[in-house]
Amino acid sequence: MQLYTFSVAPNPQRIKIFLKMKGIDIPTTEVDIRAGEHFNDEFTSINPASTLPTLQLDNGTVLTDSVAICVYLEHLYPGKPLFGTTPSEYAQVIGWMHKLYTEGLMPIAEILRNQGDFFKNRAMPGKIDMPQIPALIERGKLRLDGFWQAMEEHLTEREFIVGKQLTQADIDCFVVCGFAGWAKETIPADYSSLLSWYNKIESILL
Ligand SMILES: N[C@@H](CCC(=O)N[C@@H](CS)C(=O)NCC(=O)O)C(=O)O
């Protein structure tokens, strides 16, 4: 098994923290997105979409989505569960991972990638040429407002996103909150439930 990653980027961070909390060490290759290494033949022969993280299994199967990588490793290493302890919690964590990706991470990416020279013609991750559409910055901000509000409401009187212990949903949301800073966005100062959840999760994870 070999993990290809770029540790500082948000999706790779979801895996990095997952592995840390599970106490798992797997062989890892860093592929520097900033230097464009994910477009090199060596890496595209493994993941033609040129995205990270990517997990190559010993039988040659390649997993290219963070949720798939976490679920696979959770089954392989069931100790210190990060998907809850019941089928219902398991399903909720998967649901939240999807929601956090589409409603949290994507709006931030929309703000970030539709401006600046670095993402010129790379408004979407990977090898697809995609022009920037500046109007999407504003829409990303509106979507992000809605995300913060939904999380504030969900975390009022809840200690964790799912159930009564840390799960991958908390890890993903923590990563999304940090990624917001890349787009110069932050949790609104009056969202006290979300902010106190964030501080507590930070003290558990870091
Ligand atoms: N569906 C993938 C998305 C992975 C993704 O978008 N990764 C970003 C880094 S956070 C990437 O590979 N970016 C490459 C680029 O910007 O060209 C997942 O769930 O992990």
The ligand as a Tripos MOL2 file, in Angstrom:
@<TRIPOS>MOLECULE
LIG
   20    19     1     0     0
SMALL
NO_CHARGES

@<TRIPOS>ATOM
      1 N1        -12.3070   13.8710   -4.5490 N.3       1 LIG1
      2 C1        -11.0190   14.0920   -3.9880 C.3       1 LIG1
      3 C2        -10.6050   15.5170   -4.2360 C.3       1 LIG1
      4 C3         -9.1350   15.6790   -4.0900 C.3       1 LIG1
      5 C4         -8.6670   17.0870   -4.4310 C.2       1 LIG1
      6 O1         -9.3860   17.9090   -5.0120 O.2       1 LIG1
      7 N2         -7.4220   17.3470   -4.0300 N.am      1 LIG1
      8 C5         -6.7870   18.6040   -4.3320 C.3       1 LIG1
      9 C6         -5.9040   19.0090   -3.1500 C.3       1 LIG1
     10 S1         -6.8870   19.4130   -1.7450 S.3       1 LIG1
     11 C7         -5.9130   18.4350   -5.5500 C.2       1 LIG1
     12 O2         -5.5250   17.3290   -5.8630 O.2       1 LIG1
     13 N3         -5.5930   19.5260   -6.2400 N.am      1 LIG1
     14 C8         -4.8040   19.4520   -7.4200 C.3       1 LIG1
     15 C9         -4.8290   20.7420   -8.1730 C.2       1 LIG1
     16 O3         -5.1070   21.7810   -7.5760 O.co2     1 LIG1
     17 O4         -4.5410   20.7040   -9.3670 O.co2     1 LIG1
     18 C10       -11.0370   13.7580   -2.4790 C.2       1 LIG1
     19 O5        -12.1310   13.5660   -1.9310 O.co2     1 LIG1
     20 O6         -9.9940   13.6400   -1.8640 O.co2     1 LIG1
@<TRIPOS>BOND
     1     1     2 1
     2     2     3 1
     3     2    18 1
     4     3     4 1
     5     4     5 1
     6     5     6 2
     7     5     7 1
     8     7     8 1
     9     8     9 1
    10     8    11 1
    11     9    10 1
    12    11    12 2
    13    11    13 1
    14    13    14 1
    15    14    15 1
    16    15    16 2
    17    15    17 1
    18    18    19 2
    19    18    20 1
@<TRIPOS>SUBSTRUCTURE
     1 LIG1         1 GROUP 0 **** ****
